[in-house]
Amino acid sequence: MADNVANISRRTLLSTATAIAAATAAVTATGGTAMAVPRGGTPSGGRTPVTPLWREFARTPYTHPQIPYIGRAGRRTGGEARFPRRPVVADVTDHGATPDGSTDSAPAINRAIAAVGERGGGTVLVPAGTFRIDDLIRIGHSNVVLRGAGSGRTKLYATKNLTELIGPYGSRYGGDKSSWSWAGGLIWLCPEARFASLTAAIEAATWPFEGWTGNKRDEWRTLTTVAPARQGDRTVTVRDAARLRRGDLVLLRLADDADHTLLEHMSGGGPGPEAYFWDDKTKLTSYVPYEWPVRITAVHGRKVTLERPLPLDVRPEWDPRLTTHVAPLTGSAVEGLTLEAVLTPQSQHLLDKGYNGVAFQCAYDCWADDVVVRNVDNGFGLVAASATTLRRTRVEGRGSHHPYFCREGSHDNLVEDFAIAQRTVPAPAGTQLHGINVEGLSSHNVWSRGVMEMGTFDSHRGLPFANVRTDITVNNDGRHGGDDSAGPLFGARFTHWNIRVTNGREGLMKIDGLAPYSASVGISTVSPFGQIDVPDFTGDLHSRLEAYGAPESVRPANLYEAQRGLR
């Protein structure tokens, strides 16, 4: 019976993929954009009752013990229907780019991007055609949009990888791993100065931290300390607001104490996290202090209002403060193009050369729309990125290691209407497939309305917490990764909501037996296979399971969209 269910589900997935492909072909044939993905399968007409867990959440949305509030994830505090249309300031062909693939157009494209950035921003147009790029494309100024004519009409054809272009990138934790397995992109959105410091450190083989406070996490200064506050608060009291202004982007910085009570709090607290042995999790403990970028919306005396609710409590023992950070990239984007890497075999696990897609780093309020990456090692990356939206994105071609990766303290991001296509060539021996990845204390990120023809929900240790996957169809054939020294797979308030698993495999889909203070709602009937995990924490996990085996019954069908409606 299980085999029959798996076969039926697999046919369902393939028919869905075929419908998407047909819709894509129809749209691109007329010069428009592609990437439509189906919405959830909740029956219409209001006949299906609202799930009890949703009613409970709606009464206390900012402090619910199992479900995080993610209604403000994405750029400009939520998924707006339209992205800004910045005026076209440059056409790359005017700078020497050629759309016939005959010559290297990367210098011309980068000249156009730099010129527009230096003038204060605008759109850099890449017309229809194939543009060969023998270097990576860099967006280092704010308010710069690189826009093609549509993912079916404009192609950047990349001939080299990041190892060739920048150099080998080892791991700051030792070993022979290549950090290009989870970092960087052949289209790389990163503040100009931050990119220069990162690449200089890589070239010098002094493997850097990659986040908001520099290669050694020392490029910050205190603006003010913060009084105690509770998770969900939007207004905090500070000691001195003299250096704070409305519109400023600041970091909330929380340090752990000797008893690791911050990590326990991220895990939901109680006997299980208190009994966990944290001291030998050296990779995890290197991720703290926790750094959360947020914009200030109002300052009244010592009262400061933030554009998003606090992700955690603010307690004196964690030395809470608002600080500076490296100069951010804001308001920049990539739209309407395909990035295709030259076809090469997928590298052995953790030895990727860096045929990577689009990476956002130290970026806030940025976006990608209607972008396809093909034949890449790693697809779309969020590295110390926050409040960024990826919409109508797709990973396809010969197969990849991380189709989507989210790490190094990335928060409040939204990935919606996304797709991971079935690989076009068999996986070479010694490679590994993950899926939609989150790790490294990343929190309040959302993956919504997706179709995954391969991969898994890769929580890659490093105690990610309060993340949501919702309204997704997945052929669950990947594996998660993560070093033991990176600590638990999950922190508190992870939620999987309306997840249609087409091959009946459990791994990281139904998480009520793994994640503390979590919710598994509307998950297809699944059973263990291959990689079987045990909970990191002992005792009662305080997790919730609802509508198991019946994703079509979940109402609301999409947790993110429903939460946006609460505002």
Beta strands, then each sheet from edge to edge (+ up, - down):
strand 1: 88-91
strand 2: 100-104
strand 3: 122-126
strand 4: 129-133
strand 5: 137-139
strand 6: 144-148
strand 7: 154-158
strand 8: 187-189
strand 9: 222-225
strand 10: 235-237
strand 11: 249-254
strand 12: 290-300
strand 13: 303-306
strand 14: 321-323
strand 15: 329-330
strand 16: 333-341
strand 17: 356-361
strand 18: 363-364
strand 19: 367-374
strand 20: 378-383
strand 21: 389-396
strand 22: 402-407
strand 23: 414-420
strand 24: 435-438
strand 25: 446-452
strand 26: 456-459
strand 27: 468-474
strand 28: 495-501
strand 29: 519-523
strand 30: 544-546
sheet 1: 1+ 3+ 6+ 16+ 7+ 4+ 2+
sheet 2: 1+ 3+ 6+ 16+ 19+ 21+ 23+ 25+ 27+ 28+ 29+ 30+
sheet 3: 5+ 8+ 17+ 20+ 22+
sheet 4: 9+ 14- 11+ 12- 13+ 10-
sheet 5: 15+ 18+
sheet 6: 24+ 26+
end
